[in-house]
């Protein structure tokens, strides 16, 4: 079962048909005046009009790019360049796609200023906080329509209303074709392979009147925004599939919403020590994300693949980065053992039921060698992670005394990657009496998120963070936990 359309959707049948036809009819250069060129140009213009109609803009505001990532990057760089006289300040939410973050890093490296607006525990940005981050020299604001990892729908229209004359770029890659495009955007980016079109087609829309100057050398194609030869057959297929998916969306969204709601409700009952993340109400209809304690996300994905399910992960321990998901980190939720399920159109109820039947066995198999007690604590299962109590300072002082915590159990997890520090904590917290303290020394960034999350889920008290040197560590941080039960 393929449950990863948030990464890329299977080619829609309409896209396949349109692509085959356009390969025969639209292969020529649409900039040429001979007959085959004019034919390609008519197909390209029709595709542009189709996309503009679905996105709610003018056809001459649409440019086609090589990907959604390129659309975001060109949109950001072009808007920043076009508004450079206004200033060099960029604002974006803390949970934007990596294409936004990488472009922001480049902008900052070139002397610009960047403000990342925090989000709540559901991954949602607050319009008031977004507006508060704006300055007279703000050249561009960026806010996604819905989060790629957890599906939370952002308050784009409310935020846009507070942006005034600051242009707002909206990354609509996860939502375009599935739900209505939010109002208020100045620039918008989307990606065809997310809605069932062919890979290699992105969309950049720039409203008339928005200051935009291409950051690339001049080119006469695509309104001067995107240089190079356009792939007319792929663009035609992308437009055809977008119209088809949008026509199916009303019916399919209601059905997929019910299936996702079933997963959200039943996974925590079927699998011990699980946290379902993302907004439970304001979310995409086809996507759900949850995190499992004591599980390496990549191992879990491999086991689910062997069981016949293709899913993805925003887990902290990815083989490529060994760093926590920036989205889960910004939300302050558990980062380890993360699973993202995104259902394609046509997913059958029986497929979801089979997933729910297989998942507990797979997770139990991954956890089995650990020998941990996973019985839920009284009143503690699934609770939000508790922050440091008042009086705990940075975590180096006992909340009920004015001095350092004495005689704690110190666990040296330095050099160990998640979920090993939390596993070590779970195994050995029973060695201290109720009211006693455990100190976890760790240099894995995920521990800063996962230790507090573990405390909230297992009914223990997180006291805060202190320098590792206070407890004999030569690097990293010390995370303090009081045993409650």
C-alpha positions in Angstrom: 0.0 0.0 0.0 1.4 3.4 -1.0 0.7 5.9 1.8 3.1 8.7 0.9 1.4 11.1 -1.5 2.8 14.0 0.6 6.1 13.1 -0.9 4.8 12.4 -4.4 1.5 11.1 -5.8 1.1 8.4 -8.4 0.6 9.7 -11.9 -3.1 10.4 -12.3 -4.7 8.5 -15.3 -5.8 11.8 -16.8 -2.2 13.1 -16.6 -1.0 9.9 -18.4 -3.5 10.3 -21.2 -2.7 14.0 -21.6 1.0 13.4 -21.6 0.8 10.8 -24.3 -1.3 13.0 -26.5 0.9 16.1 -25.9 4.1 14.2 -26.8 2.6 13.9 -30.3 1.1 17.3 -30.5 3.2 19.6 -28.3 6.8 18.6 -28.9 7.8 21.7 -30.9 9.2 25.0 -29.6 6.2 27.1 -28.5 8.1 30.3 -29.3 8.3 29.5 -33.0 5.7 30.7 -35.6 5.5 27.7 -37.8 2.5 25.3 -37.5 3.9 22.8 -35.0 5.3 25.7 -32.9 1.9 27.4 -32.9 0.3 24.1 -31.9 2.6 23.7 -28.9 1.9 27.3 -28.0 -1.8 26.8 -28.0 -1.4 23.7 -25.7 0.9 25.7 -23.4 -1.5 28.7 -23.2 -4.5 26.4 -22.5 -2.6 24.7 -19.7 -1.7 28.1 -18.2 -5.3 29.1 -18.3 -6.4 25.9 -16.6 -3.9 26.3 -13.8 -4.8 29.9 -13.3 -8.5 29.1 -13.1 -7.9 26.5 -10.3 -5.5 28.8 -8.4 -7.7 31.8 -8.8 -5.5 34.1 -10.7 -4.8 35.5 -14.2 -3.1 33.3 -16.8 -0.3 35.9 -17.3 0.5 35.7 -13.6 1.5 32.0 -14.0 5.0 30.8 -14.8 6.0 27.1 -15.0 9.2 26.0 -13.3 11.1 22.7 -13.0 9.8 21.9 -9.5 8.0 23.3 -6.5 11.3 23.9 -4.8 12.5 26.0 -7.7 9.2 27.9 -7.7 9.7 28.7 -4.0 13.3 29.7 -4.4 12.7 31.9 -7.5 9.7 33.4 -5.9 11.5 34.3 -2.7 14.7 35.6 -4.4 12.7 37.5 -7.0 10.5 39.2 -4.5 13.4 40.1 -2.2 15.3 41.5 -5.1 12.3 43.4 -6.4 11.6 44.9 -2.9 15.3 45.6 -2.0 14.7 49.4 -1.8 12.2 48.7 1.0 14.7 46.7 3.0 16.4 43.3 3.4 14.3 41.7 6.2 12.6 38.4 5.6 9.9 36.8 7.8 8.8 33.1 7.7 7.3 30.6 10.0 9.5 28.1 11.8 8.0 25.1 10.1 8.4 26.1 6.4 9.7 23.6 3.9 13.5 23.3 3.5 13.3 25.2 0.2 12.3 28.2 2.2 14.9 27.7 5.0 17.8 27.2 2.6 16.8 30.3 0.6 16.6 32.2 3.9 20.0 31.0 4.9 21.4 32.3 1.6 19.7 35.6 2.0 21.1 36.0 5.5 24.6 35.0 4.3 24.4 37.8 1.8 23.7 40.3 4.5 20.0 40.1 4.9 18.0 39.7 8.1 15.7 36.8 8.8 13.0 36.3 11.5 11.4 32.9 12.1 8.0 33.1 13.7 7.4 30.3 16.2 4.4 28.0 16.1 2.2 26.4 18.7 2.2 22.7 19.7 0.0 21.8 16.7 2.4 23.5 14.3 0.2 26.5 13.6 1.5 30.1 13.3 -0.3 32.9 15.1 -1.3 35.7 12.7 -0.7 38.3 15.5 2.8 36.9 16.2 3.5 36.9 12.4 2.3 40.6 12.2 4.4 41.5 15.2 7.5 40.2 13.4 7.1 42.6 10.5 9.1 45.7 10.3 9.3 48.8 8.1 12.2 47.2 6.2 10.4 43.8 5.8 10.7 42.9 2.1 8.9 39.6 2.1 6.8 37.3 4.3 6.5 33.5 3.7 3.8 31.2 5.1 2.9 27.8 3.8 -0.7 26.9 3.2 -0.4 23.6 5.0 2.5 21.9 6.7 4.3 19.2 4.7 5.1 16.9 7.7 2.0 17.2 10.0 -0.7 18.5 7.7 -1.6 21.6 9.9 -3.4 24.2 7.8 -2.0 27.7 8.4 -4.1 30.9 8.8 -3.0 32.4 5.5 -5.9 34.7 4.9 -5.8 36.1 8.5 -2.1 36.5 8.3 -2.3 38.2 4.8 -4.8 40.7 6.2 -2.2 41.7 8.8 0.7 42.0 6.4 -0.4 45.3 4.9 1.8 46.1 1.9 4.4 43.5 2.7 4.1 40.8 -0.1 3.2 37.3 1.2 4.6 34.2 -0.6 2.5 31.1 0.0 3.9 27.6 -0.5 0.8 25.6 -1.6 2.6 22.5 -2.6 0.7 20.2 -0.2 -2.7 21.7 -0.7 -3.0 22.8 -4.3 -5.6 20.7 -6.1 -6.9 19.1 -2.8 -8.4 22.2 -1.0 -9.2 25.7 -1.9 -6.3 28.1 -2.4 -6.2 30.5 0.6 -6.9 34.2 -0.1 -4.5 37.0 0.3 -1.3 35.7 -1.3 1.0 37.9 -3.4 3.2 35.0 -4.7 2.3 31.3 -4.7 4.3 28.2 -5.4 3.0 24.7 -6.2 4.3 21.3 -7.4 2.6 19.1 -10.0 3.9 15.7 -8.7 2.1 16.4 -5.4 -1.3 16.3 -7.0 -0.7 13.5 -9.5 0.9 15.4 -12.4 4.3 14.4 -13.8 7.5 15.3 -11.8 9.5 18.2 -13.2 6.7 20.8 -13.3 6.3 23.5 -10.7 4.1 26.6 -10.7 5.1 30.1 -9.7 2.3 32.7 -9.6 3.1 36.4 -9.1 0.2 38.8 -8.7 0.1 41.8 -10.9 1.5 44.8 -9.1 3.8 42.8 -6.9 7.4 44.0 -7.2 9.4 41.1 -8.7 12.9 41.2 -10.3 14.3 37.9 -11.5 17.5 36.9 -9.7 18.7 35.1 -12.8 20.0 36.4 -16.1 17.3 37.8 -18.5 15.4 35.3 -20.6 12.3 35.9 -22.7 10.4 32.8 -21.7 7.8 32.5 -18.9 7.4 36.2 -18.4 11.1 36.6 -17.8 10.9 34.8 -14.4 12.1 31.3 -15.4 14.8 30.9 -18.0 15.1 27.9 -20.3 13.0 25.7 -22.6 9.6 24.6 -21.1 8.4 21.0 -21.1 5.1 21.5 -22.9 3.9 17.9 -22.7 4.6 17.7 -19.0 2.9 21.0 -18.4 -0.2 20.0 -20.3 -0.4 16.8 -18.3 0.1 18.7 -15.0 -2.8 21.1 -15.9 -5.1 18.3 -16.9 -4.5 16.3 -13.8 -4.9 19.4 -11.6 -8.3 20.0 -13.0 -9.3 16.4 -12.6 -8.0 16.2 -9.0 -9.8 19.4 -8.1 -13.1 18.0 -9.5 -12.7 14.8 -7.4 -11.6 16.6 -4.3 -14.9 17.4 -2.7 -15.9 13.7 -2.7 -12.6 12.2 -1.9 -11.6 14.7 0.8 -14.7 13.7 2.9 -13.9 10.1 2.6 -10.2 10.4 3.3 -10.9 12.7 6.3 -12.9 9.9 7.9 -10.1 7.4 7.3 -7.5 9.7 8.7 -9.7 10.4 11.7 -9.9 6.7 12.3 -6.1 6.4 12.3 -5.8 9.4 14.6 -8.2 7.9 17.1 -7.1 4.3 17.0 -3.3 4.4 16.8 -2.9 5.7 20.4 -5.2 2.9 21.6 -3.5 0.2 19.7 0.1 1.2 20.2 1.4 2.2 23.7 3.4 5.4 24.2 2.4 7.2 21.0 1.9 10.9 20.4 -0.3 12.0 17.4 0.9 15.4 16.3 -0.6 18.2 14.2 -3.8 20.1 14.5 -6.7 17.7 15.0 -9.2 20.0 13.3 -7.5 22.5 11.0 -5.6 20.0 8.9 -5.3 18.5 5.5 -7.9 15.7 5.0 -5.5 13.0 3.8 -2.5 13.3 6.2 -1.7 12.1 9.7 1.5 12.0 11.7 2.4 10.2 14.9 5.6 9.5 16.9 6.4 6.3 18.8 8.6 6.3 21.9 11.7 4.2 22.0 11.7 3.6 18.2 14.2 4.7 15.5 12.1 6.1 12.7 14.2 4.7 9.9 14.0 1.2 11.4 10.3 1.5 11.8 9.8 2.6 8.2 11.9 -0.3 7.0 9.8 -2.8 8.9 6.6 -1.2 7.6 8.0 -1.5 4.1 8.6 -5.2 4.7 5.0 -5.5 5.8 3.8 -3.9 2.6 3.3 -0.2 3.5 5.2 2.7 2.0 5.1 5.6 4.5 7.5 8.4 5.4 9.0 10.0 8.5 10.1 13.3 9.9 12.0 11.4 12.5 15.0 12.9 14.3 17.3 10.1 13.3 17.3 10.2 9.6 20.3 8.6 7.9 21.0 11.7 5.9 21.2 14.4 8.7 21.1 12.8 12.2 19.3 15.9 13.3 15.7 16.4 14.6 13.0 17.3 12.2 12.9 21.1 12.3 9.1 21.0 12.1 8.7 18.6 15.1 11.4 20.6 17.0 9.6 23.9 16.4 6.3 22.3 17.7 8.1 20.9 20.8 6.8 17.4 20.3 8.4 14.0 20.3 10.8 13.6 17.4 11.7 10.0 17.6 9.9 7.1 15.8 7.9 9.5 13.6 5.6 8.1 10.9 3.7 10.2 8.4 0.8 8.6 6.6 -0.6 10.4 3.6 -3.4 8.7 1.7 -3.9 8.8 -2.1 -7.2 9.3 -3.7 -9.0 6.0 -3.9 -7.6 4.5 -0.7 -9.9 1.7 0.4 -11.2 1.3 4.0 -9.8 -2.2 4.0 -6.3 -0.8 3.3 -6.4 1.4 6.3 -7.8 -1.4 8.5 -4.9 -3.6 7.4 -2.4 -0.9 8.3 -4.0 -0.5 11.7 -3.8 -4.3 12.2 -0.1 -4.5 11.1 1.2 -1.4 12.9 1.0 -2.7 16.5 2.9 -5.9 15.7 5.6 -4.0 13.8 6.2 -1.4 16.6 6.1 -4.2 19.2 8.7 -6.1 17.2 11.0 -3.1 17.0 10.6 -2.4 20.8 10.9 -6.1 21.9 14.7 -6.2 22.4 14.4 -3.2 24.8 12.5 -5.1 27.5 10.7 -1.9 28.7 7.5 -1.6 30.7 5.1 0.2 28.3 2.0 0.2 30.6 0.5 3.7 30.5 1.1 5.7 33.7 -2.0 6.7 35.7 -3.4 9.9 34.0 -0.1 10.5 32.2 -0.4 8.8 28.8 -0.3 11.2 25.9 -0.1 14.3 28.1 1.8 17.3 26.7 5.4 17.4 27.8 5.8 19.5 30.9 8.3 22.4 30.9 10.6 23.3 33.7 8.8 24.2 36.9 9.1 27.7 38.2 12.2 28.0 40.3 14.1 25.4 38.3 16.1 28.1 36.4 18.0 26.5 33.6 17.6 23.1 35.2 20.7 23.2 37.4 18.8 23.9 40.7 16.2 21.8 42.5 12.8 23.5 42.2 12.3 23.2 46.0 15.8 24.3 47.1 18.2 27.0 46.2 21.2 24.8 45.6 22.3 22.2 43.0 20.5 18.8 43.0 22.5 16.4 45.2 23.0 12.7 44.7 21.2 12.3 41.4 21.5 9.3 39.2 23.7 10.5 36.3 23.2 8.6 33.0 26.0 9.2 30.4 24.4 9.1 27.0 27.1 11.3 25.3 27.8 10.1 21.8 24.5 8.2 21.6 21.9 9.1 19.1 18.1 9.1 19.6 16.2 7.2 20.8 19.1 5.7 22.9 19.2 8.5 25.6 15.5 8.2 26.2 15.7 4.4 26.3 18.4 4.6 28.8 16.3 6.9 30.9 13.3 4.7 30.7 15.3 1.6 31.8 17.0 3.1 34.8 14.6 5.7 36.3 13.4 2.9 38.6 16.7 2.9 40.3 15.9 6.1 42.1 13.2 6.4 44.7 10.0 8.4 44.0 11.0 12.1 44.3 14.6 11.2 43.3 16.3 12.8 40.3 17.9 11.4 37.1 20.3 13.4 35.0 20.7 12.5 31.4 23.9 13.7 29.8 23.5 13.9 26.0 24.9 15.7 23.0 22.3 14.6 20.5 20.1 17.7 19.8 17.0 15.5 19.7 17.4 14.9 23.5 16.5 18.5 24.2 13.0 17.7 22.7 12.6 14.0 23.5 13.4 14.0 27.2 10.7 16.6 28.1 8.3 14.8 25.7 9.1 11.5 27.4 8.3 13.0 30.8 4.9 14.3 29.6 4.0 10.9 28.1 5.2 8.8 31.0 4.0 10.9 33.9 7.4 12.0 35.2 8.5 15.6 35.9 11.0 17.4 33.7 13.0 19.9 35.8 15.0 21.5 33.0 18.4 21.7 31.4 21.8 22.5 32.8 25.4 22.5 31.5 26.8 19.0 31.3 29.9 20.1 33.1 27.9 20.5 36.3 27.5 16.7 36.3 30.8 15.6 35.0 30.1 15.8 31.3 32.7 17.2 28.9 30.2 18.3 26.2 26.5 18.4 25.5 23.8 19.2 28.1 22.3 17.7 31.2 18.6 17.0 31.3 17.0 16.7 34.7 14.1 14.4 35.5 12.3 13.8 38.8 10.7 10.5 39.3 7.0 11.0 40.2 5.8 7.4 40.1 
